Amino acid sequence: MTQTLQQKILENSGCSKKKSTEFLDGSESAVDFEQVFTTEEEARKTLNRLTAIAREAETEPCIIQSRISSQNHRFHLKAQFEFCCQAESFIFQMKCRSSVKV
């Protein structure tokens, strides 16, 4: 017996629907950041702003590893922000998008 289109839709309506817990599954609690600047001062200011935003988002201490290296008169900032959970990582990223001009 063949199904009508309506029956197929109803039967499969939940197949591709994400569960609310899948979005924040805890798998991505670290945020990597890399950018090249013309001055070391710009790189340090950006790192300080990112650190302040991370401190606002954290509930437990965020582990921050950073390095500024000089190459060809340019300054490469590489940083990683490791939060205790994915929700804090997400909050950090959203705050960065709205407040850090990079």
C-alpha positions as CSV (number, residue, x, y, z in Angstrom):
1,M,0.0,0.0,0.0
2,T,1.5,3.3,-1.0
3,Q,1.5,6.3,1.4
4,T,0.2,9.7,0.6
5,L,2.6,12.6,0.7
6,Q,0.9,13.8,3.9
7,Q,1.5,10.4,5.6
8,K,5.2,10.4,4.6
9,I,5.7,13.9,6.0
10,L,4.0,13.0,9.3
11,E,6.0,9.8,9.5
12,N,9.4,11.5,8.9
13,S,8.7,14.8,10.6
14,G,11.1,14.1,13.5
15,C,13.9,12.5,11.5
16,S,15.9,15.6,10.7
17,K,14.8,17.7,13.7
18,K,17.7,18.5,16.0
19,K,17.2,17.9,19.7
20,S,17.6,21.0,21.8
21,T,20.6,19.4,23.6
22,E,22.5,18.8,20.4
23,F,23.4,22.4,19.9
24,L,25.5,22.7,23.0
25,D,26.9,19.2,23.4
26,G,30.1,20.3,25.2
27,S,32.4,19.3,22.3
28,E,33.6,22.9,21.5
29,S,34.7,24.6,24.6
30,A,37.9,26.2,23.1
31,V,38.1,29.2,20.8
32,D,41.2,29.8,18.6
33,F,42.1,33.3,17.4
34,E,44.7,34.3,14.9
35,Q,45.4,37.7,13.3
36,V,48.2,39.7,11.9
37,F,48.7,43.4,12.9
38,T,50.9,46.2,11.7
39,T,52.1,47.0,15.3
40,E,52.8,45.0,18.4
41,E,50.7,47.6,20.3
42,E,47.6,46.7,18.2
43,A,48.2,43.0,18.8
44,R,48.5,43.5,22.6
45,K,45.4,45.8,22.7
46,T,43.3,43.1,20.9
47,L,44.6,40.4,23.2
48,N,43.7,42.6,26.2
49,R,40.2,43.1,24.9
50,L,39.7,39.4,24.1
51,T,40.9,38.5,27.6
52,A,38.5,41.0,29.2
53,I,35.6,39.5,27.2
54,A,36.7,36.0,28.2
55,R,36.7,37.0,31.9
56,E,33.2,38.4,31.5
57,A,32.0,35.1,30.0
58,E,33.7,32.7,32.4
59,T,32.2,31.0,35.4
60,E,35.3,29.1,36.1
61,P,38.8,30.4,35.1
62,C,39.3,30.4,31.4
63,I,42.7,29.1,30.4
64,I,44.3,31.5,28.0
65,Q,47.3,30.7,25.9
66,S,48.7,33.4,23.7
67,R,51.7,34.3,21.6
68,I,52.7,37.4,19.7
69,S,55.5,36.8,17.2
70,S,57.1,39.2,14.8
71,Q,57.6,38.4,11.1
72,N,58.5,40.8,8.3
73,H,57.6,43.9,10.3
74,R,54.2,42.4,11.1
75,F,52.9,41.0,14.4
76,H,51.1,37.7,14.5
77,L,48.8,37.1,17.4
78,K,47.8,33.6,18.1
79,A,45.6,32.8,21.1
80,Q,43.4,30.0,22.5
81,F,40.7,30.5,25.1
82,E,39.7,27.2,26.8
83,F,36.4,27.6,28.7
84,C,34.9,25.1,31.1
85,C,31.9,24.5,28.8
86,Q,30.6,25.1,25.3
87,A,28.0,27.6,26.5
88,E,30.7,30.0,27.8
89,S,32.6,29.6,24.5
90,F,29.5,30.5,22.6
91,I,28.9,33.6,24.8
92,F,32.5,34.7,24.3
93,Q,32.2,34.4,20.5
94,M,29.0,36.4,20.4
95,K,30.4,39.1,22.6
96,C,33.5,39.3,20.4
97,R,31.4,39.7,17.3
98,S,29.6,42.7,18.8
99,S,32.5,44.4,20.6
100,V,35.9,43.6,19.1
101,K,36.8,45.3,15.8
102,V,39.3,43.1,14.2
